[in-house]
Amino acid sequence: MGSSAQIEDVVVVDIEKKAEEPNEWSQWVLNAPEPPSLWHELAGSVSNTISRYQGKASGPRSQSGPKIMVSFLQAMFPVLGWGRNYSAISFRNDLLAGLTIASLCIPQGIGYATLARLDPEYGLYTSAVPPLIYAMMGSSREVAIGPVAVVSLLLSSMIQKLIDPSTDPLGYTKLVLTATLFAGIFQAAFGLLRLGFLLEFLSHAAIVGFTAGAAIVIGLQQLKGLFGFQRFTNKTDVVSVTMSVRESLDHPLQWNYLNVVLGCSFLILMLISRFLGKRNRKLFWLPAISPLASVVLSTLIVFLTRADKHGVNIVKHVKGGLNPSSVHLLELNSPYIGEVAKIGLVASVIALTESVSVGRSFASMRGYHIDGNKEMVSIGFMNIIGSFTSCYVATGSFSRTAVNVAAGCETAGSNIVMAITVVISLLCFTKLLYFTPTAILASIIISALPGLVDFNEAYRIWKLDKLDFLACAGAFFGVLFSSVEIGLLVAVAISFTNIIMISIRPGTETLGRLPETDWFCDVHQYPMAVKTAGVLIIRVKSALLCFANANFVTERIMKLITDEEEEEEANENEGDTKRTIQLVIIDASNLMNIDTSGIASLEELHKSLVSHGKQGVSQLAIANPRWQVIHKLKAANFVRTIGGRVFLTVAEAVGCKLDPV
């Protein structure tokens, strides 16, 4: 027994000597320069924001003032770049694509305006000015700009709680335009301040569930136009809408079968054209022009048969002309200004999420990258100017963008062609829409909804991550059974809960050496990894050791030590020699930062290890600490507390323990 104690004392002395005389690698860790301060990081962020709009210049000193300005303008207005190399072939392709998406956006714009509880012309206004602004400032070549179903539903469901559009249509319109202004301001601010990461809190799974729930609610709401119901609920939850449909169907005098026949007939034709367009890519133009063809044919049928005299509901007057100024309609002194700003914030996030994700998807397919922050700035300015010109919130549409790509667009010039086509329609053809049946507008919206319900993606999310699927389901059922904002709130709450749970209860890994290597891996993931006798190597699966998780991590480490010692005692009872835990190594390669609570927890862990060791030889070592972590550990004198046992690699830390005496 005495000789055993003497050997252990020698081991302790050996460890302390090696701590006092660290090798060259350890010196690299301990003598690293101080990391950038918070001020330098903030200044660097501002510098990055500015440099994003200075093109590819290496810096202000490398160019003269005028060249810097030109570079800045080219970055701010990408049209100045691609416009210089614009060719006749590009114009031909953009012309065809622009006319194709115009044939789709005109009827959709009218339909989405009615969904937003606005006059039909507002959908056309929103399809005219915003695409022109985006073509100047946007960095995506494919995104088609205009009103979309989900944002239209969002605005109508939230703003009608403040002002009823049926009793005060002008006041309602003013609030919609004001919300659009706020949405644009928030979007531009997100981009200028490089806050695009905030959008990530609305996860992909939440968007899938939210969009699917909104699509079902939109479809049920369009039954009002499809059947021609005279009275219908203003609520957006599926229970209220379903009850309203049932009550209306129970009273035949409140609806007309001619609306149903007309709307369903053209709905079937549009769905068939959509199916054929998916089966044969050469027929991409079929689903693109079918909505406009349906509007033209149905309007002609109603005009020739005078079906409006027999109960068919029609659009009637659609105001023509160029976008009128709406600056005087912005209600910045409204008593609802706080609520309107909140609505603008929610709408801005939904619109940005859809547009940026659509732009990135098609950009990756074509082999180039778009800057999300620049996209936010362009979309923000687009909606700010739009709010001054009678437009409500516009964004990139997935369906129209897909048609734009299929039609062969090459640049954002297709948006210009689309906008000019819409302007011509506003100037010349709005009177022809007088006899357009509202059932057709409803059928156009319904025909676009199947693409919003993605069962395959929901199933994929279920297979990959059950917690992510919970956010998806929460958003879906929240929108379906409560409201749009509740659905979003539930999705964000579940996502935040997921993040918090991962942050405050991070896992730990026990590491072992892979045979014949100096690599240390999780022994559970790699069963061939061998634990080192007398050494417990632990890696914390968290990027931050802070007040929220520090106690949990230290308790977890102490439990691992206890379990390891119990396992060794069991091995001893089976005839193996007893192996006491002499050294605990924390692999800090995952830790990006640490706060004072994290440092205090490490100090407590060190004290516990020293007092916990049965022979008083349990020690703590840190391997591969990151820049911020080692800087704070040195400033807190923790490195001195643990006797300087800080190493560049886990292998070096283990070698220090295992070197012969």
C-alpha positions as CSV (number, residue, x, y, z in Angstrom):
1,M,0.0,0.0,0.0
2,G,2.8,2.4,0.8
3,S,4.5,1.8,-2.5
4,S,1.2,2.5,-4.3
5,A,0.8,5.8,-2.5
6,Q,4.3,6.7,-3.3
7,I,3.7,6.0,-7.0
8,E,0.6,8.1,-7.0
9,D,2.5,11.0,-5.3
10,V,5.1,10.7,-8.0
11,V,2.4,10.9,-10.6
12,V,1.0,14.1,-9.0
13,V,4.5,15.6,-9.0
14,D,5.0,14.6,-12.6
15,I,1.8,16.3,-13.7
16,E,2.7,19.5,-11.8
17,K,6.2,19.6,-13.3
18,K,4.8,19.2,-16.8
19,A,2.2,22.0,-16.0
20,E,5.0,24.3,-14.9
21,E,7.1,23.5,-18.0
22,P,4.6,23.3,-20.9
23,N,5.8,22.4,-24.3
24,E,5.8,24.6,-27.3
25,W,2.3,23.7,-28.4
26,S,0.9,24.7,-25.0
27,Q,2.8,28.0,-25.2
28,W,1.0,28.7,-28.5
29,V,-2.3,28.5,-26.6
30,L,-1.3,30.4,-23.5
31,N,0.6,33.2,-25.3
32,A,-2.0,33.9,-28.0
33,P,-2.6,37.6,-28.6
34,E,-5.7,39.2,-27.1
35,P,-8.9,38.6,-29.2
36,P,-10.7,41.5,-30.8
37,S,-12.7,43.6,-28.3
38,L,-16.4,44.1,-28.5
39,W,-15.8,47.6,-29.9
40,H,-13.6,46.2,-32.7
41,E,-16.3,43.6,-33.5
42,L,-19.0,46.2,-33.8
43,A,-16.8,48.4,-35.9
44,G,-16.0,45.5,-38.1
45,S,-19.7,44.7,-38.6
46,V,-20.3,48.3,-39.6
47,S,-17.3,48.2,-42.0
48,N,-18.6,45.0,-43.5
49,T,-22.0,46.5,-44.0
50,I,-20.5,49.5,-45.9
51,S,-18.0,47.3,-47.9
52,R,-21.0,45.2,-49.1
53,Y,-22.0,48.3,-51.1
54,Q,-18.5,49.2,-52.4
55,G,-18.3,46.4,-54.9
56,K,-15.1,44.4,-55.2
57,A,-12.8,47.2,-54.3
58,S,-10.1,46.2,-51.9
59,G,-10.6,49.3,-49.8
60,P,-11.1,53.1,-49.9
61,R,-7.4,53.7,-50.4
62,S,-7.2,51.5,-53.5
63,Q,-9.7,53.7,-55.4
64,S,-10.4,57.4,-55.9
65,G,-13.6,59.0,-54.6
66,P,-15.5,58.9,-57.9
67,K,-14.6,55.2,-58.5
68,I,-15.8,54.4,-54.9
69,M,-19.1,56.1,-55.7
70,V,-19.5,54.2,-58.9
71,S,-18.7,50.9,-57.2
72,F,-21.2,51.8,-54.4
73,L,-23.9,52.6,-56.9
74,Q,-23.3,49.4,-58.9
75,A,-23.6,47.4,-55.7
76,M,-26.7,49.2,-54.6
77,F,-28.3,49.1,-58.1
78,P,-27.3,45.8,-59.7
79,V,-29.0,46.9,-62.9
80,L,-26.0,49.2,-63.6
81,G,-23.9,46.0,-63.8
82,W,-26.0,43.6,-65.8
83,G,-27.5,46.4,-67.9
84,R,-24.1,47.2,-69.5
85,N,-23.8,43.7,-71.0
86,Y,-27.5,43.3,-71.9
87,S,-27.9,41.7,-75.3
88,A,-30.7,41.3,-77.8
89,I,-31.0,37.6,-77.0
90,S,-31.4,38.4,-73.3
91,F,-34.1,40.9,-74.2
92,R,-36.0,38.4,-76.2
93,N,-35.9,35.8,-73.4
94,D,-36.9,38.4,-70.8
95,L,-39.7,39.7,-73.0
96,L,-41.2,36.2,-73.4
97,A,-40.8,35.5,-69.7
98,G,-42.2,38.9,-68.7
99,L,-45.3,38.5,-70.8
100,T,-45.8,35.0,-69.5
101,I,-45.7,36.0,-65.8
102,A,-47.8,39.1,-66.6
103,S,-50.6,36.8,-67.9
104,L,-50.4,35.0,-64.5
105,C,-50.0,38.0,-62.2
106,I,-52.8,40.1,-63.6
107,P,-55.6,37.7,-62.6
108,Q,-53.8,36.6,-59.5
109,G,-53.2,40.3,-58.4
110,I,-56.9,41.0,-58.7
111,G,-57.7,37.9,-56.7
112,Y,-55.1,38.5,-54.0
113,A,-56.4,42.1,-53.6
114,T,-59.9,40.7,-52.9
115,L,-58.3,38.3,-50.4
116,A,-56.6,41.2,-48.7
117,R,-60.1,42.9,-48.6
118,L,-59.0,45.7,-50.9
119,D,-60.4,47.0,-54.2
120,P,-59.2,44.9,-57.2
121,E,-57.1,47.6,-58.7
122,Y,-54.7,47.5,-55.6
123,G,-53.6,44.1,-56.8
124,L,-52.6,45.6,-60.1
125,Y,-50.9,48.6,-58.5
126,T,-48.8,46.2,-56.5
127,S,-47.9,44.3,-59.6
128,A,-46.7,47.5,-61.3
129,V,-44.4,49.7,-59.2
130,P,-42.7,47.2,-56.8
131,P,-41.4,45.0,-59.7
132,L,-39.8,48.1,-61.3
133,I,-38.0,49.0,-58.1
134,Y,-36.8,45.5,-57.5
135,A,-35.5,45.2,-61.1
136,M,-33.3,48.2,-60.2
137,M,-32.1,47.1,-56.8
138,G,-32.7,43.3,-56.5
139,S,-29.8,40.9,-56.9
140,S,-31.9,37.9,-58.0
141,R,-32.3,37.3,-61.7
142,E,-35.4,35.0,-61.4
143,V,-37.6,36.3,-58.6
144,A,-41.0,37.6,-59.8
145,I,-42.4,40.3,-57.6
146,G,-46.0,41.0,-56.7
147,P,-48.7,40.3,-54.1
148,V,-48.9,36.8,-52.7
149,A,-51.7,34.8,-51.0
150,V,-50.2,34.3,-47.5
151,V,-49.3,38.0,-47.0
152,S,-52.7,39.1,-48.3
153,L,-54.4,36.8,-45.8
154,L,-52.1,38.0,-43.0
155,L,-52.9,41.6,-43.6
156,S,-56.7,41.1,-43.9
157,S,-56.9,38.8,-40.8
158,M,-55.0,41.2,-38.6
159,I,-56.1,44.6,-39.8
160,Q,-59.8,43.8,-39.9
161,K,-59.6,43.4,-36.1
162,L,-58.9,47.1,-36.0
163,I,-61.2,48.4,-38.7
164,D,-64.0,46.5,-40.5
165,P,-63.4,46.9,-44.2
166,S,-67.1,46.4,-44.9
167,T,-68.1,49.4,-42.8
168,D,-65.0,51.7,-43.3
169,P,-63.2,50.6,-46.5
170,L,-61.2,53.9,-46.7
171,G,-60.0,53.6,-43.1
172,Y,-59.1,50.0,-43.7
173,T,-57.1,50.8,-46.8
174,K,-55.2,53.5,-45.0
175,L,-54.1,51.1,-42.3
176,V,-53.0,48.5,-45.0
177,L,-50.9,51.1,-46.7
178,T,-49.4,52.3,-43.4
179,A,-48.6,48.7,-42.5
180,T,-46.9,48.4,-45.8
181,L,-44.7,51.4,-45.0
182,F,-43.7,49.9,-41.7
183,A,-43.0,46.5,-43.4
184,G,-40.7,48.2,-45.8
185,I,-38.9,50.2,-43.1
186,F,-38.3,47.0,-41.1
187,Q,-37.1,45.1,-44.1
188,A,-34.7,47.8,-45.1
189,A,-33.4,48.1,-41.5
190,F,-32.8,44.4,-41.3
191,G,-30.7,44.5,-44.4
192,L,-28.7,47.7,-43.5
193,L,-28.0,46.5,-40.0
194,R,-27.2,43.0,-41.2
195,L,-29.9,41.5,-39.0
196,G,-30.9,38.8,-41.5
197,F,-30.2,36.1,-38.9
198,L,-33.4,37.2,-37.1
199,L,-35.3,35.6,-39.9
200,E,-33.8,32.2,-38.9
201,F,-36.0,32.2,-35.8
202,L,-38.9,31.5,-38.1
203,S,-37.5,28.1,-39.1
204,H,-38.1,26.3,-42.4
205,A,-40.3,23.8,-40.6
206,A,-42.5,26.5,-39.2
207,I,-42.8,28.1,-42.6
208,V,-43.9,24.8,-44.1
209,G,-46.6,24.4,-41.5
210,F,-47.7,28.0,-41.5
211,T,-48.0,28.0,-45.3
212,A,-50.0,24.8,-45.4
213,G,-52.4,26.0,-42.7
214,A,-52.8,29.3,-44.4
215,A,-53.5,27.6,-47.8
216,I,-56.3,25.6,-46.3
217,V,-57.9,28.7,-44.6
218,I,-57.5,30.6,-47.9
219,G,-59.2,27.8,-49.8
220,L,-62.1,27.7,-47.4
221,Q,-62.5,31.5,-47.5
222,Q,-62.7,31.4,-51.3
223,L,-65.8,29.3,-51.1
224,K,-67.6,32.6,-50.5
225,G,-66.7,33.8,-54.0
226,L,-67.1,30.4,-55.5
227,F,-70.6,29.9,-54.3
228,G,-71.5,33.6,-54.2
229,F,-72.4,33.6,-50.5
230,Q,-74.1,36.8,-49.5
231,R,-73.1,36.6,-45.8
232,F,-69.8,35.2,-44.6
233,T,-67.6,35.3,-41.5
234,N,-64.7,37.6,-41.1
235,K,-62.8,35.2,-38.9
236,T,-59.9,33.1,-40.3
237,D,-59.9,29.9,-38.2
238,V,-61.1,26.8,-39.9
239,V,-64.0,26.2,-37.4
240,S,-65.6,29.6,-38.0
241,V,-65.2,29.4,-41.7
242,T,-66.6,25.9,-41.9
243,M,-69.6,26.8,-39.8
244,S,-70.2,29.9,-42.0
245,V,-70.1,27.7,-45.1
246,R,-72.5,25.2,-43.6
247,E,-75.0,28.0,-42.5
248,S,-74.9,29.6,-45.9
249,L,-75.4,26.2,-47.7
250,D,-78.5,25.6,-45.5
251,H,-80.1,28.8,-46.9
252,P,-80.3,28.3,-50.7
253,L,-81.4,31.9,-51.2
254,Q,-78.0,33.1,-50.0
255,W,-76.1,31.5,-52.9
256,N,-76.6,30.8,-56.6
257,Y,-75.7,27.5,-58.4
258,L,-74.6,29.4,-61.5
259,N,-71.6,30.8,-59.6
260,V,-70.6,27.3,-58.6
261,V,-71.0,25.8,-62.1
262,L,-69.0,28.7,-63.6
263,G,-66.3,28.7,-61.0
264,C,-65.8,25.0,-60.7
265,S,-65.7,24.5,-64.5
266,F,-62.8,26.9,-64.9
267,L,-61.2,25.6,-61.7
268,I,-61.1,22.1,-63.2
269,L,-59.6,23.5,-66.4
270,M,-56.8,25.3,-64.5
271,L,-56.0,22.3,-62.4
272,I,-55.8,20.2,-65.5
273,S,-53.5,22.7,-67.2
274,R,-51.4,22.8,-64.0
275,F,-51.1,19.0,-64.1
276,L,-50.1,19.0,-67.8
277,G,-47.5,21.7,-67.2
278,K,-45.9,19.6,-64.5
279,R,-45.9,16.4,-66.6
280,N,-44.4,18.1,-69.7
281,R,-42.0,21.0,-69.2
282,K,-42.5,22.2,-72.7
283,L,-46.1,23.1,-71.7
284,F,-45.0,25.4,-68.9
285,W,-46.9,28.2,-70.6
286,L,-50.2,26.3,-70.2
287,P,-50.7,26.8,-66.4
288,A,-49.2,30.3,-66.8
289,I,-51.8,31.6,-69.2
290,S,-54.8,29.5,-68.0
291,P,-55.8,32.0,-65.3
292,L,-55.8,34.9,-67.8
293,A,-57.6,32.8,-70.4
294,S,-60.2,31.8,-67.7
295,V,-60.8,35.5,-66.9
296,V,-61.2,36.4,-70.6
297,L,-63.5,33.5,-71.4
298,S,-65.7,33.7,-68.3
299,T,-66.0,37.5,-68.7
300,L,-67.1,37.0,-72.3
301,I,-69.6,34.3,-71.3
302,V,-71.2,36.5,-68.6
303,F,-71.3,39.5,-71.0
304,L,-72.9,37.6,-73.8
305,T,-75.4,35.7,-71.7
306,R,-76.1,38.6,-69.2
307,A,-75.6,36.0,-66.4
308,D,-75.2,38.8,-63.9
309,K,-78.9,39.4,-64.3
310,H,-79.5,35.8,-63.1
311,G,-77.4,35.8,-59.9
312,V,-73.8,35.6,-61.1
313,N,-71.7,37.9,-59.0
314,I,-69.3,40.1,-61.0
315,V,-66.4,42.4,-60.2
316,K,-68.1,45.5,-61.7
317,H,-66.0,48.7,-61.6
318,V,-62.2,48.4,-61.5
319,K,-60.4,51.8,-61.3
320,G,-57.9,52.3,-64.1
321,G,-55.0,54.6,-64.6
322,L,-51.5,54.8,-63.3
323,N,-50.8,54.2,-59.6
324,P,-52.1,57.2,-57.7
325,S,-50.1,58.8,-54.9
326,S,-51.1,57.5,-51.5
327,V,-48.8,59.6,-49.3
328,H,-51.9,61.4,-47.9
329,L,-53.5,58.1,-47.0
330,L,-50.7,57.0,-44.6
331,E,-52.1,57.2,-41.0
332,L,-49.0,57.9,-38.9
333,N,-51.1,59.6,-36.2
334,S,-53.7,56.8,-36.0
335,P,-54.7,55.5,-32.6
336,Y,-53.8,52.1,-34.0
337,I,-50.3,53.0,-34.9
338,G,-48.7,50.6,-32.5
339,E,-50.8,47.7,-33.7
340,V,-50.2,48.6,-37.3
341,A,-46.4,48.7,-36.7
342,K,-46.6,45.2,-35.2
343,I,-48.6,44.0,-38.2
344,G,-46.0,45.6,-40.5
345,L,-43.2,43.7,-38.6
346,V,-44.9,40.3,-38.9
347,A,-45.7,40.9,-42.6
348,S,-42.1,42.0,-43.2
349,V,-40.7,38.8,-41.8
350,I,-43.1,36.6,-43.7
351,A,-42.5,38.4,-47.0
352,L,-38.7,38.4,-46.5
353,T,-38.7,34.7,-45.6
354,E,-40.6,33.8,-48.7
355,S,-38.7,36.0,-51.1
356,V,-35.2,35.4,-49.9
357,S,-35.7,31.6,-49.7
358,V,-37.2,31.6,-53.3
359,G,-34.3,33.7,-54.6
360,R,-31.6,31.6,-53.0
361,S,-33.2,28.3,-54.2
362,F,-33.2,29.4,-57.9
363,A,-29.8,31.1,-57.6
364,S,-28.2,27.9,-56.3
365,M,-29.8,26.0,-59.3
366,R,-28.2,28.5,-61.7
367,G,-24.8,28.6,-59.9
368,Y,-24.6,32.0,-58.3
369,H,-25.1,33.5,-54.9
370,I,-27.3,36.3,-53.7
371,D,-26.7,38.4,-50.6
372,G,-29.6,38.1,-48.2
373,N,-29.0,41.4,-46.6
374,K,-28.9,43.2,-50.0
375,E,-32.2,41.5,-50.8
376,M,-33.7,42.8,-47.7
377,V,-32.7,46.3,-48.5
378,S,-34.1,46.1,-52.0
379,I,-37.4,44.6,-50.9
380,G,-37.6,47.1,-48.1
381,F,-37.2,50.1,-50.4
382,M,-39.5,48.5,-52.8
383,N,-42.3,48.4,-50.2
384,I,-41.5,51.8,-48.8
385,I,-42.0,53.3,-52.3
386,G,-44.9,51.0,-52.9
387,S,-46.7,52.4,-49.8
388,F,-46.4,55.9,-51.4
389,T,-48.0,54.6,-54.7
390,S,-51.1,52.7,-53.5
391,C,-49.4,49.3,-53.2
392,Y,-49.6,46.9,-50.4
393,V,-46.9,44.5,-49.2
394,A,-45.2,42.8,-52.2
395,T,-42.6,40.1,-52.2
396,G,-41.2,37.3,-54.4
397,S,-43.8,34.7,-55.4
398,F,-42.7,31.0,-55.7
399,S,-45.3,30.1,-58.3
400,R,-44.6,33.1,-60.5
401,T,-40.9,32.7,-60.1
402,A,-41.1,29.1,-61.2
403,V,-43.0,30.2,-64.3
404,N,-40.5,32.9,-64.9
405,V,-37.6,30.4,-64.8
406,A,-39.5,27.9,-67.0
407,A,-40.1,30.7,-69.5
408,G,-36.4,31.3,-69.9
409,C,-35.8,34.6,-68.0
410,E,-32.2,35.7,-67.9
411,T,-32.2,38.9,-65.8
412,A,-34.5,41.0,-63.7
413,G,-35.6,42.6,-66.9
414,S,-38.6,40.2,-67.0
415,N,-40.0,42.1,-64.0
416,I,-39.8,45.3,-66.0
417,V,-41.7,43.7,-68.9
418,M,-44.3,42.3,-66.5
419,A,-44.7,45.7,-64.8
420,I,-45.1,47.6,-68.1
421,T,-47.7,45.0,-69.2
422,V,-49.6,45.6,-66.0
423,V,-49.4,49.4,-66.5
424,I,-50.8,49.0,-70.0
425,S,-53.6,46.9,-68.6
426,L,-54.4,49.6,-66.0
427,L,-54.5,52.2,-68.7
428,C,-56.5,50.4,-71.4
429,F,-58.2,47.2,-70.2
430,T,-59.7,47.7,-66.7
431,K,-63.1,48.6,-68.1
432,L,-63.2,45.1,-69.8
433,L,-63.1,43.5,-66.3
434,Y,-66.5,44.9,-65.4
435,F,-68.3,41.6,-66.2
436,T,-65.6,39.3,-64.7
437,P,-67.3,36.8,-62.3
438,T,-66.0,36.8,-58.8
439,A,-66.2,33.0,-58.8
440,I,-63.3,33.0,-61.4
441,L,-61.1,35.1,-59.1
442,A,-61.9,32.6,-56.3
443,S,-61.1,29.6,-58.5
444,I,-57.8,31.3,-59.6
445,I,-56.7,31.6,-55.9
446,I,-57.8,28.0,-55.1
447,S,-55.9,26.6,-58.2
448,A,-52.7,28.2,-56.8
449,L,-53.1,26.7,-53.3
450,P,-52.0,23.0,-53.9
451,G,-48.4,24.2,-54.3
452,L,-48.5,25.7,-50.8
453,V,-49.3,22.4,-49.1
454,D,-46.2,20.3,-49.2
455,F,-46.9,16.9,-47.7
456,N,-43.6,15.4,-48.9
457,E,-41.6,18.2,-47.1
458,A,-43.7,17.7,-43.9
459,Y,-43.0,14.0,-44.0
460,R,-39.3,14.6,-44.6
461,I,-39.2,17.0,-41.6
462,W,-40.9,14.3,-39.5
463,K,-38.2,11.7,-40.5
464,L,-35.3,14.1,-39.9
465,D,-36.2,15.9,-36.7
466,K,-39.2,15.3,-34.4
467,L,-38.8,18.6,-32.6
468,D,-38.7,20.5,-35.9
469,F,-41.8,18.7,-36.9
470,L,-43.5,19.8,-33.7
471,A,-42.8,23.4,-34.8
472,C,-44.3,22.6,-38.2
473,A,-47.4,21.0,-36.7
474,G,-47.8,23.9,-34.2
475,A,-47.8,26.5,-36.9
476,F,-50.2,24.4,-39.0
477,F,-52.8,23.9,-36.3
478,G,-52.3,27.3,-34.8
479,V,-53.2,28.9,-38.2
480,L,-56.0,26.4,-38.8
481,F,-57.8,26.5,-35.5
482,S,-57.0,30.0,-34.1
483,S,-55.5,32.7,-36.3
484,V,-52.6,33.6,-38.5
485,E,-50.7,35.5,-35.8
486,I,-51.3,32.7,-33.2
487,G,-50.0,30.2,-35.7
488,L,-46.8,32.2,-36.1
489,L,-46.5,32.8,-32.4
490,V,-46.8,29.1,-31.6
491,A,-44.2,28.2,-34.3
492,V,-41.7,30.8,-32.9
493,A,-42.4,29.7,-29.3
494,I,-41.7,26.0,-30.1
495,S,-38.6,27.0,-32.1
496,F,-37.3,29.1,-29.2
497,T,-38.1,26.4,-26.7
498,N,-36.1,24.0,-28.8
499,I,-33.2,26.4,-28.9
500,I,-33.4,27.0,-25.1
501,M,-33.6,23.3,-24.3
502,I,-30.5,22.6,-26.4
503,S,-28.7,25.6,-24.8
504,I,-29.5,24.9,-21.1
505,R,-29.2,21.1,-21.4
506,P,-26.3,20.4,-23.7
507,G,-25.1,16.9,-24.0
508,T,-21.6,15.6,-23.2
509,E,-19.5,13.1,-24.9
510,T,-16.9,10.7,-23.4
511,L,-14.0,10.4,-25.7
512,G,-11.7,7.6,-26.5
513,R,-8.7,7.2,-28.8
514,L,-9.2,5.5,-32.2
515,P,-6.7,2.6,-32.6
516,E,-3.3,3.6,-33.9
517,T,-4.2,7.3,-34.2
518,D,-4.1,10.4,-32.1
519,W,-7.8,11.1,-32.8
520,F,-10.3,11.1,-29.9
521,C,-13.9,10.5,-30.7
522,D,-17.2,9.7,-28.9
523,V,-17.0,6.1,-27.5
524,H,-20.7,5.6,-28.1
525,Q,-20.6,6.7,-31.7
526,Y,-17.3,4.9,-32.4
527,P,-17.3,1.7,-30.3
528,M,-13.8,0.9,-31.4
529,A,-12.5,4.0,-29.6
530,V,-10.5,3.0,-26.5
531,K,-10.7,4.9,-23.2
532,T,-7.4,5.9,-21.6
533,A,-6.7,4.3,-18.2
534,G,-7.0,6.8,-15.4
535,V,-8.1,9.6,-17.7
536,L,-11.7,10.8,-18.4
537,I,-12.0,12.9,-21.5
538,I,-15.2,14.9,-21.9
539,R,-16.4,17.1,-24.7
540,V,-19.3,19.5,-24.1
541,K,-21.8,19.7,-27.0
542,S,-22.4,23.4,-26.7
543,A,-20.9,26.6,-28.3
544,L,-21.4,28.6,-25.1
545,L,-20.8,27.7,-21.4
546,C,-22.8,30.3,-19.6
547,F,-25.2,31.0,-16.7
548,A,-28.0,29.0,-18.4
549,N,-26.1,25.7,-18.7
550,A,-23.0,25.9,-16.5
551,N,-24.5,24.1,-13.5
552,F,-26.0,21.4,-15.6
553,V,-22.7,20.8,-17.4
554,T,-20.7,20.5,-14.2
555,E,-23.3,18.2,-12.6
556,R,-23.2,16.1,-15.8
557,I,-19.4,15.9,-15.7
558,M,-19.4,14.9,-12.0
559,K,-22.0,12.2,-12.7
560,L,-19.8,10.9,-15.6
561,I,-16.9,10.7,-13.2
562,T,-18.9,8.8,-10.6
563,D,-20.2,6.4,-13.2
564,E,-16.7,5.8,-14.6
565,E,-15.4,5.0,-11.1
566,E,-18.3,2.6,-10.4
567,E,-17.5,0.9,-13.7
568,E,-13.8,0.6,-12.7
569,E,-14.8,-0.8,-9.3
570,A,-16.9,-3.4,-11.0
571,N,-14.0,-4.3,-13.2
572,E,-11.8,-4.6,-10.1
573,N,-14.2,-7.0,-8.5
574,E,-14.0,-9.1,-11.7
575,G,-10.2,-9.3,-11.3
576,D,-9.0,-6.3,-13.1
577,T,-6.6,-3.9,-11.4
578,K,-8.1,-0.8,-9.9
579,R,-7.9,2.4,-12.0
580,T,-8.6,5.7,-10.2
581,I,-9.6,8.7,-12.3
582,Q,-6.4,10.8,-12.1
583,L,-7.1,13.4,-14.7
584,V,-10.3,14.9,-16.2
585,I,-9.7,16.5,-19.6
586,I,-12.3,18.9,-21.0
587,D,-12.1,19.1,-24.8
588,A,-13.1,22.7,-25.3
589,S,-13.0,22.6,-29.1
590,N,-16.7,23.2,-29.3
591,L,-16.8,26.1,-26.9
592,M,-16.8,29.4,-28.7
593,N,-17.2,31.6,-25.6
594,I,-17.7,31.5,-21.9
595,D,-19.1,33.9,-19.3
596,T,-18.4,34.5,-15.6
597,S,-20.9,31.9,-14.6
598,G,-19.2,29.3,-16.8
599,I,-15.8,30.2,-15.3
600,A,-17.2,29.9,-11.8
601,S,-18.6,26.5,-12.6
602,L,-15.2,25.3,-13.9
603,E,-13.6,26.6,-10.6
604,E,-16.2,24.6,-8.6
605,L,-15.6,21.6,-10.8
606,H,-11.8,21.8,-10.1
607,K,-12.5,22.0,-6.4
608,S,-14.8,19.1,-6.5
609,L,-12.3,17.0,-8.4
610,V,-9.6,17.7,-6.0
611,S,-11.8,16.8,-3.0
612,H,-13.5,14.0,-4.9
613,G,-10.3,12.1,-5.7
614,K,-10.0,9.2,-3.3
615,Q,-6.2,9.6,-3.2
616,G,-6.3,13.4,-3.8
617,V,-4.9,13.1,-7.3
618,S,-7.9,14.0,-9.5
619,Q,-7.0,17.0,-11.6
620,L,-8.5,19.1,-14.3
621,A,-7.1,20.0,-17.7
622,I,-8.4,22.0,-20.7
623,A,-7.6,21.0,-24.3
624,N,-8.0,23.1,-27.5
625,P,-9.7,26.2,-26.0
626,R,-10.9,28.8,-28.5
627,W,-9.6,32.3,-28.6
628,Q,-12.2,34.0,-26.5
629,V,-12.3,31.1,-24.0
630,I,-8.6,31.0,-23.2
631,H,-8.4,34.8,-23.0
632,K,-11.1,34.9,-20.3
633,L,-9.7,31.9,-18.5
634,K,-6.3,33.6,-18.2
635,A,-7.9,36.9,-17.1
636,A,-9.8,35.1,-14.4
637,N,-6.5,33.3,-13.2
638,F,-8.2,30.0,-13.8
639,V,-5.2,28.8,-15.8
640,R,-3.0,29.3,-12.7
641,T,-5.7,27.6,-10.6
642,I,-5.4,24.4,-12.5
643,G,-1.6,24.6,-12.6
644,G,-1.3,25.7,-16.2
645,R,-2.8,22.4,-17.5
646,V,-3.9,23.9,-20.9
647,F,-3.1,22.0,-24.0
648,L,-3.4,22.5,-27.8
649,T,-4.8,19.0,-28.4
650,V,-6.4,16.2,-26.4
651,A,-3.5,13.9,-27.4
652,E,-1.0,16.3,-25.9
653,A,-3.1,16.4,-22.6
654,V,-3.2,12.6,-22.4
655,G,0.5,12.3,-23.3
656,C,1.3,14.7,-20.4
657,K,-0.5,12.3,-18.0
658,L,0.8,9.1,-19.5
659,D,4.5,10.1,-20.0
660,P,6.7,7.8,-17.9
661,V,8.0,9.1,-14.7
